[in-house]
Amino acid sequence: MDVANAMPADSYNFKPNPDEMTFAEQLTHIAVGNAFRFQQITGIPAPFDPDPSKTTPLDKQSVTTMLAQSFDYVVGVLPQITPEQLKRTWHIPSWKPHTDPDGRAMILNMLIHTAHRRVHCEVYLRVKGIKPPDYTF
């Protein structure tokens, strides 16, 4: 959230080159990914529809609200995940050539996904001359 809040609202549509997502799209991608995967793992409805075609806010207030909702949702459902849900596997073609992930692997992947996208956002901040917030865990 600190990274999301560091970017001025008028720069949420910024992207360093035409092939990249905007800053807002990067953060929305994190939020949608969190909601989609943890809803998939747990079956507990997410706070918003995780269909990317239906969840594309671009303004700072909407994006930061969605991002915060996704983080709160994940923190809320994590303790409810059952051993059976951790053992279940999914076939995810885009994850090739890896084996079909189980719940544990999907949770780890989402942590990595969020960190990966955060780094993208930090680069966007640096390109705009903004020092990214210190990383805390």
Secondary structure as UniProt FT lines:
FT   HELIX           2..6
FT   HELIX           9..11
FT   TURN            12..13
FT   TURN            18..19
FT   HELIX           23..42
FT   TURN            52..54
FT   HELIX           60..77
FT   HELIX           78..80
FT   HELIX           83..87
FT   HELIX           93..95
FT   TURN            96..97
FT   HELIX           103..127
FT   TURN            128..129
//
